[in-house]
Amino acid sequence: MADAGITARTTRVRPGEEELRRITGARVPSGVPVTLPAPAAEPRDRTGGTGRTGGTGRPGGRRGRGRGGRPGGGGRAAAARRREP
């Protein structure tokens, strides 16, 4: 703090002391509950999505493609199906 040119004052206080209330600005509760109005609901966008999923609900919007990006899926079973005549 010395580099910044700040001289801090310190005070020892205990809970409930007047000096603590002065420093923090604490006040005795009024006893009246605060009620805030509910925020206005924004109308929902009904266009079917954000445009990032292509309407499939999956990133990339790839329909009918499994693992590896190949039509028909991926893995050993799919590879075996592709080799069969």
DOMARDREN-256270 format. One record per residue (C-alpha): residue number from 1; residue in three letters; chain; y, z, x. Coordinates in steps of 0.05 Angstrom, whole numbers, plus 5000, padded with zeros to 4 digits. Last residue first. Layout:
<sites>
site nr: NUM, rest: ALA, kette: A, v: Y, w: Z, u: X;
...
</sites>
This chain:
<sites>
site nr: 85, rest: PRO, kette: A, v: 3850, w: 3981, u: 4564;
site nr: 84, rest: GLU, kette: A, v: 3858, w: 4054, u: 4585;
site nr: 83, rest: ARG, kette: A, v: 3907, w: 4066, u: 4642;
site nr: 82, rest: ARG, kette: A, v: 3966, w: 4086, u: 4597;
site nr: 81, rest: ARG, kette: A, v: 3923, w: 4136, u: 4560;
site nr: 80, rest: ALA, kette: A, v: 3902, w: 4169, u: 4625;
site nr: 79, rest: ALA, kette: A, v: 3974, w: 4176, u: 4647;
site nr: 78, rest: ALA, kette: A, v: 3991, w: 4208, u: 4580;
site nr: 77, rest: ALA, kette: A, v: 3935, w: 4258, u: 4588;
site nr: 76, rest: ARG, kette: A, v: 3954, w: 4273, u: 4659;
site nr: 75, rest: GLY, kette: A, v: 4027, w: 4291, u: 4646;
site nr: 74, rest: GLY, kette: A, v: 4081, w: 4255, u: 4608;
site nr: 73, rest: GLY, kette: A, v: 4101, w: 4234, u: 4539;
site nr: 72, rest: GLY, kette: A, v: 4094, w: 4170, u: 4499;
site nr: 71, rest: PRO, kette: A, v: 4156, w: 4136, u: 4526;
site nr: 70, rest: ARG, kette: A, v: 4170, w: 4156, u: 4598;
site nr: 69, rest: GLY, kette: A, v: 4227, w: 4203, u: 4615;
site nr: 68, rest: GLY, kette: A, v: 4184, w: 4245, u: 4661;
site nr: 67, rest: ARG, kette: A, v: 4165, w: 4293, u: 4606;
site nr: 66, rest: GLY, kette: A, v: 4166, w: 4267, u: 4536;
site nr: 65, rest: ARG, kette: A, v: 4207, w: 4212, u: 4505;
site nr: 64, rest: GLY, kette: A, v: 4205, w: 4200, u: 4431;
site nr: 63, rest: ARG, kette: A, v: 4280, w: 4211, u: 4422;
site nr: 62, rest: ARG, kette: A, v: 4325, w: 4220, u: 4481;
site nr: 61, rest: GLY, kette: A, v: 4391, w: 4251, u: 4460;
site nr: 60, rest: GLY, kette: A, v: 4409, w: 4274, u: 4530;
site nr: 59, rest: PRO, kette: A, v: 4408, w: 4348, u: 4513;
site nr: 58, rest: ARG, kette: A, v: 4363, w: 4363, u: 4453;
site nr: 57, rest: GLY, kette: A, v: 4385, w: 4374, u: 4381;
site nr: 56, rest: THR, kette: A, v: 4367, w: 4302, u: 4366;
site nr: 55, rest: GLY, kette: A, v: 4436, w: 4282, u: 4341;
site nr: 54, rest: GLY, kette: A, v: 4455, w: 4247, u: 4406;
site nr: 53, rest: THR, kette: A, v: 4456, w: 4314, u: 4442;
site nr: 52, rest: ARG, kette: A, v: 4526, w: 4310, u: 4472;
site nr: 51, rest: GLY, kette: A, v: 4562, w: 4286, u: 4411;
site nr: 50, rest: THR, kette: A, v: 4580, w: 4356, u: 4390;
site nr: 49, rest: GLY, kette: A, v: 4539, w: 4355, u: 4327;
site nr: 48, rest: GLY, kette: A, v: 4529, w: 4328, u: 4258;
site nr: 47, rest: THR, kette: A, v: 4599, w: 4307, u: 4238;
site nr: 46, rest: ARG, kette: A, v: 4607, w: 4368, u: 4193;
site nr: 45, rest: ASP, kette: A, v: 4659, w: 4405, u: 4235;
site nr: 44, rest: ARG, kette: A, v: 4665, w: 4474, u: 4205;
site nr: 43, rest: PRO, kette: A, v: 4731, w: 4495, u: 4173;
site nr: 42, rest: GLU, kette: A, v: 4763, w: 4553, u: 4211;
site nr: 41, rest: ALA, kette: A, v: 4755, w: 4621, u: 4178;
site nr: 40, rest: ALA, kette: A, v: 4820, w: 4660, u: 4171;
site nr: 39, rest: PRO, kette: A, v: 4818, w: 4724, u: 4211;
site nr: 38, rest: ALA, kette: A, v: 4802, w: 4787, u: 4171;
site nr: 37, rest: PRO, kette: A, v: 4863, w: 4829, u: 4156;
site nr: 36, rest: LEU, kette: A, v: 4871, w: 4891, u: 4200;
site nr: 35, rest: THR, kette: A, v: 4863, w: 4962, u: 4176;
site nr: 34, rest: VAL, kette: A, v: 4888, w: 5019, u: 4219;
site nr: 33, rest: PRO, kette: A, v: 4862, w: 5087, u: 4197;
site nr: 32, rest: VAL, kette: A, v: 4914, w: 5141, u: 4184;
site nr: 31, rest: GLY, kette: A, v: 4898, w: 5205, u: 4223;
site nr: 30, rest: SER, kette: A, v: 4962, w: 5200, u: 4263;
site nr: 29, rest: PRO, kette: A, v: 4926, w: 5210, u: 4329;
site nr: 28, rest: VAL, kette: A, v: 4964, w: 5254, u: 4379;
site nr: 27, rest: ARG, kette: A, v: 4997, w: 5211, u: 4431;
site nr: 26, rest: ALA, kette: A, v: 4980, w: 5186, u: 4500;
site nr: 25, rest: GLY, kette: A, v: 5035, w: 5153, u: 4541;
site nr: 24, rest: THR, kette: A, v: 4992, w: 5156, u: 4603;
site nr: 23, rest: ILE, kette: A, v: 5041, w: 5192, u: 4650;
site nr: 22, rest: ARG, kette: A, v: 5073, w: 5236, u: 4597;
site nr: 21, rest: ARG, kette: A, v: 5006, w: 5255, u: 4565;
site nr: 20, rest: LEU, kette: A, v: 4978, w: 5274, u: 4634;
site nr: 19, rest: GLU, kette: A, v: 5041, w: 5316, u: 4648;
site nr: 18, rest: GLU, kette: A, v: 5032, w: 5352, u: 4582;
site nr: 17, rest: GLU, kette: A, v: 4963, w: 5377, u: 4601;
site nr: 16, rest: GLY, kette: A, v: 4904, w: 5362, u: 4554;
site nr: 15, rest: PRO, kette: A, v: 4854, w: 5344, u: 4608;
site nr: 14, rest: ARG, kette: A, v: 4876, w: 5369, u: 4676;
site nr: 13, rest: VAL, kette: A, v: 4929, w: 5341, u: 4722;
site nr: 12, rest: ARG, kette: A, v: 4942, w: 5332, u: 4796;
site nr: 11, rest: THR, kette: A, v: 4999, w: 5285, u: 4809;
site nr: 10, rest: THR, kette: A, v: 5006, w: 5230, u: 4861;
site nr: 9, rest: ARG, kette: A, v: 5066, w: 5187, u: 4875;
site nr: 8, rest: ALA, kette: A, v: 5053, w: 5120, u: 4907;
site nr: 7, rest: THR, kette: A, v: 5101, w: 5090, u: 4958;
site nr: 6, rest: ILE, kette: A, v: 5096, w: 5015, u: 4956;
site nr: 5, rest: GLY, kette: A, v: 5123, w: 4970, u: 5012;
site nr: 4, rest: ALA, kette: A, v: 5066, w: 4920, u: 5007;
site nr: 3, rest: ASP, kette: A, v: 5041, w: 4937, u: 5077;
site nr: 2, rest: ALA, kette: A, v: 5046, w: 5011, u: 5059;
site nr: 1, rest: MET, kette: A, v: 5000, w: 5000, u: 5000;
</sites>
